[in-house]
């Protein structure tokens, strides 16, 4: 009986401390708030053969209740096909980096995101890792989002090209809907 009481005390102590002081969003989460809103997107995409296409889309971003996660809902056309994606981005204090995930209608796998904010350049640089649709091999992308002002930013996606050098595969211009 004493063992049971001691075990309950050990288990309950950290839980009760956690319940008394819930985590709160920090200044890193405030950075993510600048993405909140509904955005019109002008997209220029390039395939591996170098063929470029242009399309339009929209994205709605909202901080989840509690303020830890930015929820992203994306709708556009990509290379002539409907493209729908959902993301989640937050700040991981254990890694001291932004972290998140992305899933869309082009692949049955989820993509992992990890990045950081450069306040001086007003730029978020994110590494994205997932499985290449159709190939089944790991694929890495780099996404750079640079704010011109509170209502306009650009997003550039790049990956290693056939020669191993970075190749821009998509450039998008985001304008906040008023």
Secondary structure, 3 states (H helix, E strand, C coil): CHHHHHHHHHHHHHHHHHHHCCCCCCHHHHHHHHHCEEEEEEEEEECCCCCEEEEEEEEEEEECCCCCEEEEEEEEEECCEEEEEEEEEEEECCCCEEEEEEEECCCCCCEEEEEEEECCCCEEEEEEEEECCCCCCEEEEEEEEEEEECCEEEEEEEEECCCCCEEEEEEEEEEECC
